[in-house]
């Protein structure tokens, strides 16, 4: 997978972004490429089906890791605690994962 394609999934442009933005995006890509299966399943579920109740996340330990790293956030839904939703960072991770699986996407 070309880095240009992965940066494109983040709407990043090597000719327009600052060095700091490019570095941050590459670090995000690297982290996503090293996600465990449980983390990937949890990102997919939160992005496509969230917010998810605590009992509905594919992996609680992966959810906790993603929560601590800012990919997932705890949210209140219709006055009820205990839900998990994708953050913007989680949505970027989802887009990277999809691009890796389907470079034409």
Backbone as XML, in Angstrom:
<?xml version="1.0"?>
<chain id="A" units="angstrom">
  <residue number="1" name="UNK">
    <atom name="N" x="0.853" y="-1.182" z="0.000"/>
    <atom name="CA" x="0.000" y="0.000" z="0.000"/>
    <atom name="C" x="0.894" y="1.240" z="0.000"/>
  </residue>
  <residue number="2" name="UNK">
    <atom name="N" x="0.634" y="2.131" z="-0.923"/>
    <atom name="CA" x="1.408" y="3.363" z="-1.008"/>
    <atom name="C" x="0.982" y="4.327" z="0.090"/>
  </residue>
  <residue number="3" name="UNK">
    <atom name="N" x="1.967" y="4.991" z="0.672"/>
    <atom name="CA" x="1.691" y="5.959" z="1.750"/>
    <atom name="C" x="0.794" y="7.079" z="1.228"/>
  </residue>
  <residue number="4" name="UNK">
    <atom name="N" x="0.951" y="7.430" z="-0.036"/>
    <atom name="CA" x="0.119" y="8.501" z="-0.622"/>
    <atom name="C" x="-1.368" y="8.116" z="-0.566"/>
  </residue>
  <residue number="5" name="UNK">
    <atom name="N" x="-1.690" y="6.834" z="-0.817"/>
    <atom name="CA" x="-3.086" y="6.369" z="-0.747"/>
    <atom name="C" x="-3.610" y="6.458" z="0.683"/>
  </residue>
  <residue number="6" name="UNK">
    <atom name="N" x="-2.784" y="6.036" z="1.639"/>
    <atom name="CA" x="-3.211" y="6.081" z="3.037"/>
    <atom name="C" x="-3.373" y="7.519" z="3.519"/>
  </residue>
  <residue number="7" name="UNK">
    <atom name="N" x="-2.466" y="8.394" z="3.120"/>
    <atom name="CA" x="-2.618" y="9.809" z="3.473"/>
    <atom name="C" x="-3.869" y="10.389" z="2.813"/>
  </residue>
  <residue number="8" name="UNK">
    <atom name="N" x="-4.164" y="9.935" z="1.612"/>
    <atom name="CA" x="-5.376" y="10.386" z="0.923"/>
    <atom name="C" x="-6.636" y="10.024" z="1.688"/>
  </residue>
  <residue number="9" name="UNK">
    <atom name="N" x="-6.621" y="8.866" z="2.365"/>
    <atom name="CA" x="-7.770" y="8.463" z="3.184"/>
    <atom name="C" x="-8.002" y="9.457" z="4.325"/>
  </residue>
  <residue number="10" name="UNK">
    <atom name="N" x="-6.941" y="10.163" z="4.701"/>
    <atom name="CA" x="-7.027" y="11.164" z="5.768"/>
    <atom name="C" x="-7.195" y="12.581" z="5.207"/>
  </residue>
  <residue number="11" name="UNK">
    <atom name="N" x="-7.371" y="12.664" z="3.905"/>
    <atom name="CA" x="-7.464" y="13.962" z="3.216"/>
    <atom name="C" x="-6.207" y="14.792" z="3.457"/>
  </residue>
  <residue number="12" name="UNK">
    <atom name="N" x="-5.084" y="14.107" z="3.490"/>
    <atom name="CA" x="-3.790" y="14.735" z="3.691"/>
    <atom name="C" x="-3.081" y="14.838" z="2.349"/>
  </residue>
  <residue number="13" name="UNK">
    <atom name="N" x="-2.385" y="15.936" z="2.137"/>
    <atom name="CA" x="-1.685" y="16.172" z="0.878"/>
    <atom name="C" x="-0.248" y="16.565" z="1.190"/>
  </residue>
  <residue number="14" name="UNK">
    <atom name="N" x="0.702" y="15.776" z="0.691"/>
    <atom name="CA" x="2.113" y="16.039" z="0.977"/>
    <atom name="C" x="2.562" y="17.425" z="0.522"/>
  </residue>
  <residue number="15" name="UNK">
    <atom name="N" x="1.923" y="17.963" z="-0.504"/>
    <atom name="CA" x="2.336" y="19.270" z="-1.011"/>
    <atom name="C" x="1.681" y="20.428" z="-0.257"/>
  </residue>
  <residue number="16" name="UNK">
    <atom name="N" x="0.648" y="20.149" z="0.534"/>
    <atom name="CA" x="-0.070" y="21.224" z="1.220"/>
    <atom name="C" x="0.056" y="21.185" z="2.747"/>
  </residue>
  <residue number="17" name="UNK">
    <atom name="N" x="0.195" y="20.003" z="3.315"/>
    <atom name="CA" x="0.232" y="19.864" z="4.772"/>
    <atom name="C" x="1.593" y="20.257" z="5.330"/>
  </residue>
  <residue number="18" name="UNK">
    <atom name="N" x="1.560" y="20.710" z="6.579"/>
    <atom name="CA" x="2.815" y="21.042" z="7.255"/>
    <atom name="C" x="3.548" y="19.763" z="7.638"/>
  </residue>
  <residue number="19" name="UNK">
    <atom name="N" x="4.807" y="19.896" z="7.961"/>
    <atom name="CA" x="5.605" y="18.740" z="8.386"/>
    <atom name="C" x="4.996" y="18.095" z="9.626"/>
  </residue>
  <residue number="20" name="UNK">
    <atom name="N" x="4.466" y="18.904" z="10.541"/>
    <atom name="CA" x="3.848" y="18.379" z="11.764"/>
    <atom name="C" x="2.587" y="17.583" z="11.442"/>
  </residue>
  <residue number="21" name="UNK">
    <atom name="N" x="1.772" y="18.089" z="10.507"/>
    <atom name="CA" x="0.550" y="17.379" z="10.110"/>
    <atom name="C" x="0.894" y="16.049" z="9.446"/>
  </residue>
  <residue number="22" name="UNK">
    <atom name="N" x="1.878" y="16.062" z="8.577"/>
    <atom name="CA" x="2.282" y="14.830" z="7.900"/>
    <atom name="C" x="2.812" y="13.824" z="8.919"/>
  </residue>
  <residue number="23" name="UNK">
    <atom name="N" x="3.623" y="14.285" z="9.848"/>
    <atom name="CA" x="4.167" y="13.399" z="10.883"/>
    <atom name="C" x="3.041" y="12.789" z="11.720"/>
  </residue>
  <residue number="24" name="UNK">
    <atom name="N" x="2.096" y="13.610" z="12.136"/>
    <atom name="CA" x="0.966" y="13.115" z="12.936"/>
    <atom name="C" x="0.144" y="12.092" z="12.143"/>
  </residue>
  <residue number="25" name="UNK">
    <atom name="N" x="-0.076" y="12.348" z="10.871"/>
    <atom name="CA" x="-0.842" y="11.420" z="10.041"/>
    <atom name="C" x="-0.108" y="10.102" z="9.841"/>
  </residue>
  <residue number="26" name="UNK">
    <atom name="N" x="1.196" y="10.157" z="9.647"/>
    <atom name="CA" x="1.982" y="8.929" z="9.485"/>
    <atom name="C" x="1.989" y="8.136" z="10.788"/>
  </residue>
  <residue number="27" name="UNK">
    <atom name="N" x="2.073" y="8.827" z="11.922"/>
    <atom name="CA" x="2.011" y="8.132" z="13.213"/>
    <atom name="C" x="0.650" y="7.449" z="13.399"/>
  </residue>
  <residue number="28" name="UNK">
    <atom name="N" x="-0.426" y="8.115" z="12.978"/>
    <atom name="CA" x="-1.754" y="7.519" z="13.057"/>
    <atom name="C" x="-1.842" y="6.289" z="12.157"/>
  </residue>
  <residue number="29" name="UNK">
    <atom name="N" x="-1.343" y="6.401" z="10.939"/>
    <atom name="CA" x="-1.345" y="5.267" z="10.015"/>
    <atom name="C" x="-0.571" y="4.095" z="10.617"/>
  </residue>
  <residue number="30" name="UNK">
    <atom name="N" x="0.584" y="4.370" z="11.184"/>
    <atom name="CA" x="1.392" y="3.313" z="11.792"/>
    <atom name="C" x="0.635" y="2.640" z="12.940"/>
  </residue>
  <residue number="31" name="UNK">
    <atom name="N" x="-0.010" y="3.429" z="13.782"/>
    <atom name="CA" x="-0.763" y="2.854" z="14.910"/>
    <atom name="C" x="-1.887" y="1.966" z="14.402"/>
  </residue>
  <residue number="32" name="UNK">
    <atom name="N" x="-2.606" y="2.437" z="13.386"/>
    <atom name="CA" x="-3.719" y="1.657" z="12.843"/>
    <atom name="C" x="-3.204" y="0.358" z="12.223"/>
  </residue>
  <residue number="33" name="UNK">
    <atom name="N" x="-2.065" y="0.417" z="11.554"/>
    <atom name="CA" x="-1.511" y="-0.780" z="10.937"/>
    <atom name="C" x="-1.056" y="-1.811" z="11.975"/>
  </residue>
  <residue number="34" name="UNK">
    <atom name="N" x="-0.889" y="-1.386" z="13.208"/>
    <atom name="CA" x="-0.475" y="-2.297" z="14.275"/>
    <atom name="C" x="-1.612" y="-2.628" z="15.248"/>
  </residue>
  <residue number="35" name="UNK">
    <atom name="N" x="-2.850" y="-2.329" z="14.861"/>
    <atom name="CA" x="-3.990" y="-2.660" z="15.711"/>
    <atom name="C" x="-4.188" y="-4.164" z="15.778"/>
  </residue>
  <residue number="36" name="UNK">
    <atom name="N" x="-4.654" y="-4.617" z="16.934"/>
    <atom name="CA" x="-4.994" y="-6.028" z="17.098"/>
    <atom name="C" x="-6.318" y="-6.306" z="16.395"/>
  </residue>
  <residue number="37" name="UNK">
    <atom name="N" x="-6.632" y="-7.583" z="16.231"/>
    <atom name="CA" x="-7.910" y="-7.949" z="15.639"/>
    <atom name="C" x="-9.088" y="-7.425" z="16.426"/>
  </residue>
  <residue number="38" name="UNK">
    <atom name="N" x="-8.980" y="-7.470" z="17.758"/>
    <atom name="CA" x="-10.044" y="-6.949" z="18.613"/>
    <atom name="C" x="-10.231" y="-5.450" z="18.461"/>
  </residue>
  <residue number="39" name="UNK">
    <atom name="N" x="-9.128" y="-4.725" z="18.321"/>
    <atom name="CA" x="-9.217" y="-3.279" z="18.119"/>
    <atom name="C" x="-9.859" y="-2.957" z="16.774"/>
  </residue>
  <residue number="40" name="UNK">
    <atom name="N" x="-9.476" y="-3.696" z="15.749"/>
    <atom name="CA" x="-10.060" y="-3.483" z="14.424"/>
    <atom name="C" x="-11.559" y="-3.776" z="14.444"/>
  </residue>
  <residue number="41" name="UNK">
    <atom name="N" x="-11.936" y="-4.906" z="15.041"/>
    <atom name="CA" x="-13.365" y="-5.255" z="15.130"/>
    <atom name="C" x="-14.144" y="-4.192" z="15.881"/>
  </residue>
  <residue number="42" name="UNK">
    <atom name="N" x="-13.553" y="-3.650" z="16.932"/>
    <atom name="CA" x="-14.231" y="-2.640" z="17.747"/>
    <atom name="C" x="-14.374" y="-1.329" z="16.987"/>
  </residue>
  <residue number="43" name="UNK">
    <atom name="N" x="-13.347" y="-0.927" z="16.246"/>
    <atom name="CA" x="-13.433" y="0.287" z="15.409"/>
    <atom name="C" x="-14.541" y="0.112" z="14.363"/>
  </residue>
  <residue number="44" name="UNK">
    <atom name="N" x="-14.536" y="-1.030" z="13.666"/>
    <atom name="CA" x="-15.563" y="-1.288" z="12.652"/>
    <atom name="C" x="-16.960" y="-1.192" z="13.267"/>
  </residue>
  <residue number="45" name="UNK">
    <atom name="N" x="-17.156" y="-1.871" z="14.384"/>
    <atom name="CA" x="-18.483" y="-1.897" z="15.012"/>
    <atom name="C" x="-18.912" y="-0.513" z="15.470"/>
  </residue>
  <residue number="46" name="UNK">
    <atom name="N" x="-18.006" y="0.227" z="16.097"/>
    <atom name="CA" x="-18.354" y="1.566" z="16.585"/>
    <atom name="C" x="-18.659" y="2.512" z="15.429"/>
  </residue>
  <residue number="47" name="UNK">
    <atom name="N" x="-17.901" y="2.397" z="14.353"/>
    <atom name="CA" x="-18.115" y="3.282" z="13.212"/>
    <atom name="C" x="-19.420" y="2.952" z="12.493"/>
  </residue>
  <residue number="48" name="UNK">
    <atom name="N" x="-19.642" y="1.664" z="12.238"/>
    <atom name="CA" x="-20.790" y="1.264" z="11.424"/>
    <atom name="C" x="-22.087" y="1.110" z="12.208"/>
  </residue>
  <residue number="49" name="UNK">
    <atom name="N" x="-21.991" y="0.755" z="13.499"/>
    <atom name="CA" x="-23.192" y="0.429" z="14.267"/>
    <atom name="C" x="-23.344" y="1.217" z="15.561"/>
  </residue>
  <residue number="50" name="UNK">
    <atom name="N" x="-22.407" y="2.109" z="15.843"/>
    <atom name="CA" x="-22.425" y="2.817" z="17.120"/>
    <atom name="C" x="-23.476" y="3.896" z="17.185"/>
  </residue>
  <residue number="51" name="UNK">
    <atom name="N" x="-23.698" y="4.423" z="18.371"/>
    <atom name="CA" x="-23.008" y="4.051" z="19.606"/>
    <atom name="C" x="-23.409" y="2.654" z="20.085"/>
  </residue>
  <residue number="52" name="UNK">
    <atom name="N" x="-22.439" y="1.976" z="20.677"/>
    <atom name="CA" x="-22.636" y="0.616" z="21.156"/>
    <atom name="C" x="-22.711" y="0.589" z="22.673"/>
  </residue>
  <residue number="53" name="UNK">
    <atom name="N" x="-23.653" y="-0.172" z="23.199"/>
    <atom name="CA" x="-23.725" y="-0.365" z="24.642"/>
    <atom name="C" x="-22.516" y="-1.189" z="25.065"/>
  </residue>
  <residue number="54" name="UNK">
    <atom name="N" x="-22.050" y="-0.992" z="26.301"/>
    <atom name="CA" x="-20.861" y="-1.701" z="26.786"/>
    <atom name="C" x="-20.912" y="-3.199" z="26.512"/>
  </residue>
  <residue number="55" name="UNK">
    <atom name="N" x="-22.058" y="-3.815" z="26.678"/>
    <atom name="CA" x="-22.181" y="-5.250" z="26.460"/>
    <atom name="C" x="-22.148" y="-5.667" z="25.001"/>
  </residue>
  <residue number="56" name="UNK">
    <atom name="N" x="-22.206" y="-4.688" z="24.091"/>
    <atom name="CA" x="-22.265" y="-4.999" z="22.664"/>
    <atom name="C" x="-20.950" y="-4.780" z="21.922"/>
  </residue>
  <residue number="57" name="UNK">
    <atom name="N" x="-19.925" y="-4.268" z="22.605"/>
    <atom name="CA" x="-18.640" y="-4.078" z="21.917"/>
    <atom name="C" x="-17.989" y="-5.440" z="21.699"/>
  </residue>
  <residue number="58" name="UNK">
    <atom name="N" x="-17.323" y="-5.633" z="20.559"/>
    <atom name="CA" x="-16.704" y="-6.930" z="20.271"/>
    <atom name="C" x="-15.642" y="-7.343" z="21.287"/>
  </residue>
  <residue number="59" name="UNK">
    <atom name="N" x="-14.902" y="-6.372" z="21.831"/>
    <atom name="CA" x="-13.836" y="-6.683" z="22.782"/>
    <atom name="C" x="-13.744" y="-5.576" z="23.815"/>
  </residue>
  <residue number="60" name="UNK">
    <atom name="N" x="-13.997" y="-5.941" z="25.062"/>
    <atom name="CA" x="-13.935" y="-4.933" z="26.129"/>
    <atom name="C" x="-12.517" y="-4.435" z="26.362"/>
  </residue>
  <residue number="61" name="UNK">
    <atom name="N" x="-11.536" y="-5.335" z="26.326"/>
    <atom name="CA" x="-10.155" y="-4.899" z="26.550"/>
    <atom name="C" x="-9.677" y="-4.001" z="25.402"/>
  </residue>
  <residue number="62" name="UNK">
    <atom name="N" x="-10.071" y="-4.329" z="24.174"/>
    <atom name="CA" x="-9.716" y="-3.478" z="23.037"/>
    <atom name="C" x="-10.437" y="-2.138" z="23.127"/>
  </residue>
  <residue number="63" name="UNK">
    <atom name="N" x="-11.695" y="-2.164" z="23.551"/>
    <atom name="CA" x="-12.442" y="-0.920" z="23.749"/>
    <atom name="C" x="-11.710" y="-0.030" z="24.745"/>
  </residue>
  <residue number="64" name="UNK">
    <atom name="N" x="-11.211" y="-0.625" z="25.829"/>
    <atom name="CA" x="-10.502" y="0.158" z="26.847"/>
    <atom name="C" x="-9.233" y="0.790" z="26.276"/>
  </residue>
  <residue number="65" name="UNK">
    <atom name="N" x="-8.494" y="0.030" z="25.473"/>
    <atom name="CA" x="-7.289" y="0.574" z="24.838"/>
    <atom name="C" x="-7.650" y="1.703" z="23.887"/>
  </residue>
  <residue number="66" name="UNK">
    <atom name="N" x="-8.650" y="1.474" z="23.051"/>
    <atom name="CA" x="-9.078" y="2.499" z="22.094"/>
    <atom name="C" x="-9.616" y="3.732" z="22.808"/>
  </residue>
  <residue number="67" name="UNK">
    <atom name="N" x="-10.281" y="3.527" z="23.930"/>
    <atom name="CA" x="-10.783" y="4.637" z="24.739"/>
    <atom name="C" x="-9.615" y="5.468" z="25.276"/>
  </residue>
  <residue number="68" name="UNK">
    <atom name="N" x="-8.601" y="4.797" z="25.798"/>
    <atom name="CA" x="-7.455" y="5.517" z="26.375"/>
    <atom name="C" x="-6.639" y="6.246" z="25.309"/>
  </residue>
  <residue number="69" name="UNK">
    <atom name="N" x="-6.716" y="5.773" z="24.054"/>
    <atom name="CA" x="-5.962" y="6.400" z="22.971"/>
    <atom name="C" x="-6.794" y="7.383" z="22.149"/>
  </residue>
  <residue number="70" name="UNK">
    <atom name="N" x="-8.054" y="7.578" z="22.521"/>
    <atom name="CA" x="-8.887" y="8.579" z="21.863"/>
    <atom name="C" x="-9.592" y="8.144" z="20.594"/>
  </residue>
  <residue number="71" name="UNK">
    <atom name="N" x="-9.617" y="6.835" z="20.299"/>
    <atom name="CA" x="-10.327" y="6.346" z="19.126"/>
    <atom name="C" x="-11.811" y="6.144" z="19.416"/>
  </residue>
  <residue number="72" name="UNK">
    <atom name="N" x="-12.134" y="5.885" z="20.679"/>
    <atom name="CA" x="-13.497" y="5.627" z="21.145"/>
    <atom name="C" x="-13.759" y="6.574" z="22.310"/>
  </residue>
  <residue number="73" name="UNK">
    <atom name="N" x="-15.008" y="7.001" z="22.460"/>
    <atom name="CA" x="-15.398" y="7.857" z="23.592"/>
    <atom name="C" x="-16.635" y="7.283" z="24.252"/>
  </residue>
  <residue number="74" name="UNK">
    <atom name="N" x="-16.731" y="7.488" z="25.550"/>
    <atom name="CA" x="-17.943" y="7.139" z="26.296"/>
    <atom name="C" x="-18.964" y="8.236" z="26.038"/>
  </residue>
  <residue number="75" name="UNK">
    <atom name="N" x="-20.199" y="7.833" z="25.733"/>
    <atom name="CA" x="-21.252" y="8.811" z="25.460"/>
    <atom name="C" x="-22.534" y="8.415" z="26.183"/>
  </residue>
  <residue number="76" name="UNK">
    <atom name="N" x="-23.410" y="9.400" z="26.327"/>
    <atom name="CA" x="-24.738" y="9.180" z="26.900"/>
    <atom name="C" x="-25.726" y="9.194" z="25.749"/>
  </residue>
  <residue number="77" name="UNK">
    <atom name="N" x="-26.598" y="8.176" z="25.705"/>
    <atom name="CA" x="-27.592" y="8.073" z="24.644"/>
    <atom name="C" x="-28.973" y="8.083" z="25.283"/>
  </residue>
  <residue number="78" name="UNK">
    <atom name="N" x="-29.771" y="9.100" z="24.933"/>
    <atom name="CA" x="-31.131" y="9.246" z="25.451"/>
    <atom name="C" x="-31.164" y="9.113" z="26.978"/>
  </residue>
  <residue number="79" name="UNK">
    <atom name="N" x="-30.191" y="9.757" z="27.623"/>
    <atom name="CA" x="-30.139" y="9.781" z="29.082"/>
    <atom name="C" x="-29.517" y="8.557" z="29.729"/>
  </residue>
  <residue number="80" name="UNK">
    <atom name="N" x="-29.045" y="7.599" z="28.938"/>
    <atom name="CA" x="-28.454" y="6.381" z="29.498"/>
    <atom name="C" x="-26.946" y="6.383" z="29.313"/>
  </residue>
  <residue number="81" name="UNK">
    <atom name="N" x="-26.231" y="6.109" z="30.422"/>
    <atom name="CA" x="-24.780" y="5.951" z="30.372"/>
    <atom name="C" x="-24.431" y="4.576" z="29.811"/>
  </residue>
  <residue number="82" name="UNK">
    <atom name="N" x="-23.152" y="4.381" z="29.538"/>
    <atom name="CA" x="-22.666" y="3.062" z="29.170"/>
    <atom name="C" x="-22.565" y="2.802" z="27.686"/>
  </residue>
  <residue number="83" name="UNK">
    <atom name="N" x="-22.529" y="3.860" z="26.891"/>
    <atom name="CA" x="-22.406" y="3.688" z="25.446"/>
    <atom name="C" x="-21.018" y="4.129" z="24.979"/>
  </residue>
  <residue number="84" name="UNK">
    <atom name="N" x="-20.603" y="3.571" z="23.856"/>
    <atom name="CA" x="-19.289" y="3.848" z="23.276"/>
    <atom name="C" x="-19.479" y="4.258" z="21.825"/>
  </residue>
  <residue number="85" name="UNK">
    <atom name="N" x="-18.794" y="5.319" z="21.430"/>
    <atom name="CA" x="-18.918" y="5.810" z="20.058"/>
    <atom name="C" x="-17.546" y="6.122" z="19.493"/>
  </residue>
  <residue number="86" name="UNK">
    <atom name="N" x="-17.465" y="6.081" z="18.197"/>
    <atom name="CA" x="-16.249" y="6.433" z="17.472"/>
    <atom name="C" x="-16.015" y="7.939" z="17.593"/>
  </residue>
  <residue number="87" name="UNK">
    <atom name="N" x="-14.789" y="8.334" z="17.811"/>
    <atom name="CA" x="-14.411" y="9.753" z="17.750"/>
    <atom name="C" x="-13.985" y="10.067" z="16.319"/>
  </residue>
  <residue number="88" name="UNK">
    <atom name="N" x="-13.614" y="11.319" z="16.066"/>
    <atom name="CA" x="-13.078" y="11.654" z="14.742"/>
    <atom name="C" x="-11.813" y="10.835" z="14.474"/>
  </residue>
  <residue number="89" name="UNK">
    <atom name="N" x="-10.979" y="10.669" z="15.494"/>
    <atom name="CA" x="-9.764" y="9.859" z="15.346"/>
    <atom name="C" x="-10.136" y="8.412" z="14.989"/>
  </residue>
  <residue number="90" name="UNK">
    <atom name="N" x="-11.175" y="7.884" z="15.613"/>
    <atom name="CA" x="-11.647" y="6.546" z="15.289"/>
    <atom name="C" x="-12.166" y="6.450" z="13.866"/>
  </residue>
  <residue number="91" name="UNK">
    <atom name="N" x="-12.831" y="7.498" z="13.414"/>
    <atom name="CA" x="-13.325" y="7.524" z="12.033"/>
    <atom name="C" x="-12.157" y="7.545" z="11.052"/>
  </residue>
  <residue number="92" name="UNK">
    <atom name="N" x="-11.095" y="8.287" z="11.369"/>
    <atom name="CA" x="-9.901" y="8.284" z="10.511"/>
    <atom name="C" x="-9.294" y="6.887" z="10.482"/>
  </residue>
  <residue number="93" name="UNK">
    <atom name="N" x="-9.249" y="6.221" z="11.647"/>
    <atom name="CA" x="-8.723" y="4.851" z="11.705"/>
    <atom name="C" x="-9.547" y="3.933" z="10.816"/>
  </residue>
  <residue number="94" name="UNK">
    <atom name="N" x="-10.866" y="4.058" z="10.881"/>
    <atom name="CA" x="-11.749" y="3.249" z="10.034"/>
    <atom name="C" x="-11.426" y="3.483" z="8.559"/>
  </residue>
  <residue number="95" name="UNK">
    <atom name="N" x="-11.250" y="4.732" z="8.175"/>
    <atom name="CA" x="-10.960" y="5.048" z="6.768"/>
    <atom name="C" x="-9.616" y="4.466" z="6.330"/>
  </residue>
  <residue number="96" name="UNK">
    <atom name="N" x="-8.633" y="4.488" z="7.216"/>
    <atom name="CA" x="-7.335" y="3.877" z="6.907"/>
    <atom name="C" x="-7.515" y="2.372" z="6.708"/>
  </residue>
  <residue number="97" name="UNK">
    <atom name="N" x="-8.243" y="1.739" z="7.618"/>
    <atom name="CA" x="-8.470" y="0.293" z="7.517"/>
    <atom name="C" x="-9.173" y="-0.065" z="6.220"/>
  </residue>
  <residue number="98" name="UNK">
    <atom name="N" x="-10.175" y="0.699" z="5.846"/>
    <atom name="CA" x="-10.917" y="0.434" z="4.615"/>
    <atom name="C" x="-10.015" y="0.624" z="3.401"/>
  </residue>
  <residue number="99" name="UNK">
    <atom name="N" x="-9.184" y="1.641" z="3.418"/>
    <atom name="CA" x="-8.271" y="1.904" z="2.306"/>
    <atom name="C" x="-7.250" y="0.781" z="2.163"/>
  </residue>
  <residue number="100" name="UNK">
    <atom name="N" x="-6.776" y="0.254" z="3.292"/>
    <atom name="CA" x="-5.823" y="-0.857" z="3.250"/>
    <atom name="C" x="-6.456" y="-2.097" z="2.634"/>
  </residue>
  <residue number="101" name="UNK">
    <atom name="N" x="-7.731" y="-2.316" z="2.958"/>
    <atom name="CA" x="-8.429" y="-3.508" z="2.442"/>
    <atom name="C" x="-8.853" y="-3.356" z="0.993"/>
  </residue>
  <residue number="102" name="UNK">
    <atom name="N" x="-9.148" y="-2.110" z="0.611"/>
    <atom name="CA" x="-9.652" y="-1.848" z="-0.730"/>
    <atom name="C" x="-9.014" y="-0.558" z="-1.240"/>
  </residue>
  <residue number="103" name="UNK">
    <atom name="N" x="-7.821" y="-0.613" z="-1.827"/>
    <atom name="CA" x="-7.115" y="0.586" z="-2.258"/>
    <atom name="C" x="-7.897" y="1.461" z="-3.224"/>
  </residue>
  <residue number="104" name="UNK">
    <atom name="N" x="-8.881" y="0.904" z="-3.916"/>
    <atom name="CA" x="-9.674" y="1.696" z="-4.857"/>
    <atom name="C" x="-10.766" y="2.486" z="-4.155"/>
  </residue>
  <residue number="105" name="UNK">
    <atom name="N" x="-11.000" y="2.216" z="-2.850"/>
    <atom name="CA" x="-12.082" y="2.885" z="-2.118"/>
    <atom name="C" x="-11.767" y="4.324" z="-1.839"/>
  </residue>
</chain>
